[in-house]
Amino acid sequence: RARADLGIPADALVVGLLPGSRLSEVRLLGDLFIQAAEQAVARVNVGGQLYRSAVLVIPCVNEKIRSLLTEIVAKRNLT
């Protein structure tokens, strides 16, 4: 049901990313988390299927963190 609610295709690889709940943590480590996720996804092999992309699901505790993470993702040209 979550996939449908979020508009995620049934066959998409979904990666949950938990960068922290404090603004200072996300400022310091947010870009590093996104970079690590990009590198990990580039190497994911599930049941013989190699994934070159994924849907990152990033829960945010508040609007400030959501806004900061949106900015970080935008700077990396991710969609």
Phi, psi and omega in degrees: 000323180299319178302314181296316180298325182265357180073032181263126179302148182299331183263005181282145172283127181246129179239123175273130181240125184241084188279356178122169183246353179261137181303320180297322177297314183291322176299317184284320190243353185304311181296322178297320177299315181295317178300315180298319179296318178301313181294319180295316182296326180296346184241009185283127177232113181242115179058035179086355178262122178270123179264135177252355178209165180205165172262119176271127176250119185236103177288141181236134184286336179203176184293326180298316180290320178300315180297316179296315179294323176299318178296316180298313180297318180298321179295335181268005179058041176262150178239000000 
